[in-house]
Amino acid sequence: MLLATLLVAPAACGVPKQSVPVSTDPIGATVYADGKKMCVSPCAVKLDKQSDHLLTIVKEGFEQEEIVLKRRFKPDKALRDGVISGIIKGGDPKGVAAETAREVDEQERSGEAYELAPAIVTIKLAPKGDRI
């Protein structure tokens, strides 16, 4: 029973997600992520950290805006978490190094070592016809 729980637990955690606040001027714009309607600004969209995403912002009477959220590796977080885990679990320097490497590898595979950038989207919408 314990083995089954341990095997199922990582899968139950799912894909790591990041909440990205979206603010527009004027408010009330519809926010789409990868073509799927998500919310009306101001709001936050929750996106997986496994890939890049395209936000499309639409409001009647205003130019459509598109923002690419890029998946970015965060080595500082992965290493910090790995060292802390290594100290707690490993004890001696070899144990700390091995646990750090294992933790960094695990965070890369799970997506936890990544973030989406920009982390906050703030945009002033241009009225239709104002662009040259």
Wavefront OBJ file of the C-alpha trace (Angstrom):
o trace
v 0.000 0.000 0.000
v 2.792 2.426 0.913
v 4.597 1.679 -2.364
v 1.415 2.402 -4.341
v 1.015 5.725 -2.513
v 4.608 6.684 -3.271
v 4.200 5.825 -6.948
v 0.940 7.768 -7.326
v 1.927 10.844 -5.262
v 4.239 12.492 -7.846
v 1.649 12.071 -10.593
v -1.056 13.606 -8.395
v 0.949 16.812 -8.050
v 0.431 17.640 -11.719
v 2.270 20.148 -13.856
v 3.695 23.180 -11.994
v 1.694 26.316 -12.728
v 2.324 30.029 -12.383
v -0.259 32.725 -11.814
v 0.379 35.737 -14.077
v -1.522 38.928 -13.167
v -2.863 40.856 -16.176
v -3.792 44.526 -15.934
v -5.017 46.661 -18.826
v -5.801 50.323 -19.335
v -8.712 50.541 -19.874
v -9.938 47.631 -17.754
v -12.421 45.103 -19.081
v -10.318 43.531 -21.828
v -10.770 39.831 -22.554
v -7.599 37.808 -21.979
v -6.928 34.670 -24.021
v -4.061 32.264 -23.326
v -3.007 30.099 -26.259
v -6.363 30.840 -27.914
v -8.487 29.896 -24.887
v -10.603 32.566 -23.169
v -9.308 32.906 -19.601
v -10.649 36.050 -17.908
v -11.511 39.755 -18.125
v -8.925 42.256 -16.881
v -7.859 42.963 -14.251
v -7.311 39.280 -13.538
v -4.716 36.535 -13.266
v -4.181 33.605 -15.609
v -2.814 30.337 -14.264
v -0.500 28.728 -16.817
v 1.712 25.658 -16.795
v 5.450 26.285 -16.681
v 6.201 23.518 -19.205
v 6.177 25.781 -22.290
v 5.925 29.320 -23.669
v 2.435 30.854 -23.904
v 0.785 33.512 -26.060
v -1.555 35.975 -24.338
v -3.975 37.804 -26.609
v -5.777 40.821 -25.170
v -8.942 42.024 -26.903
v -11.294 44.935 -26.173
v -13.926 46.411 -28.488
v -12.703 49.689 -29.993
v -9.028 48.976 -29.193
v -6.147 47.344 -31.037
v -5.558 43.691 -30.178
v -2.340 43.081 -28.223
v -0.263 39.910 -28.052
v 2.316 39.122 -25.387
v 4.575 36.083 -25.419
v 5.307 34.597 -22.005
v 8.651 32.810 -22.314
v 9.627 29.793 -20.240
v 12.890 30.661 -18.472
v 15.217 28.446 -16.406
v 15.847 29.692 -12.847
v 19.207 28.150 -11.883
v 19.417 30.099 -8.613
v 16.170 28.615 -7.263
v 17.000 25.091 -8.414
v 20.474 25.221 -6.855
v 19.255 26.818 -3.615
v 16.530 24.220 -3.180
v 18.999 21.467 -4.058
v 21.591 22.609 -1.514
v 18.980 22.955 1.240
v 17.596 19.512 0.453
v 21.139 18.122 0.301
v 22.043 19.534 3.704
v 18.864 18.173 5.261
v 19.137 14.717 3.664
v 22.842 14.301 2.923
v 24.868 15.596 5.836
v 28.411 15.030 4.501
v 29.759 17.012 1.498
v 29.393 14.085 -0.938
v 25.808 13.541 0.200
v 25.018 17.244 -0.171
v 26.502 17.317 -3.691
v 24.621 14.193 -4.754
v 21.327 15.422 -3.311
v 21.820 18.867 -4.906
v 22.352 17.283 -8.336
v 19.332 15.016 -7.863
v 17.103 17.905 -6.736
v 18.146 20.173 -9.638
v 17.516 17.327 -12.098
v 14.091 16.640 -10.567
v 13.115 20.337 -10.719
v 14.154 20.521 -14.371
v 12.092 17.437 -15.250
v 9.020 18.565 -13.299
v 9.144 22.148 -14.596
v 9.505 23.600 -11.098
v 12.921 25.087 -12.031
v 11.277 27.323 -14.642
v 9.265 30.536 -14.591
v 7.245 32.431 -17.147
v 8.430 35.921 -18.057
v 7.160 38.521 -17.897
v 5.704 37.477 -14.530
v 3.253 40.425 -14.562
v 1.529 41.853 -17.650
v 0.502 45.520 -17.612
v -0.544 47.072 -20.908
v -2.142 50.289 -22.156
v -4.440 49.492 -25.064
v -4.368 51.790 -28.098
v -7.689 52.941 -29.556
v -8.285 51.512 -33.050
v -6.884 53.795 -35.724
v -4.293 55.437 -33.403
v -1.421 53.242 -34.632
v 0.697 54.292 -37.576
l 1 2 3 4 5 6 7 8 9 10 11 12 13 14 15 16 17 18 19 20 21 22 23 24 25 26 27 28 29 30 31 32 33 34 35 36 37 38 39 40 41 42 43 44 45 46 47 48 49 50 51 52 53 54 55 56 57 58 59 60 61 62 63 64 65 66 67 68 69 70 71 72 73 74 75 76 77 78 79 80 81 82 83 84 85 86 87 88 89 90 91 92 93 94 95 96 97 98 99 100 101 102 103 104 105 106 107 108 109 110 111 112 113 114 115 116 117 118 119 120 121 122 123 124 125 126 127 128 129 130 131 132
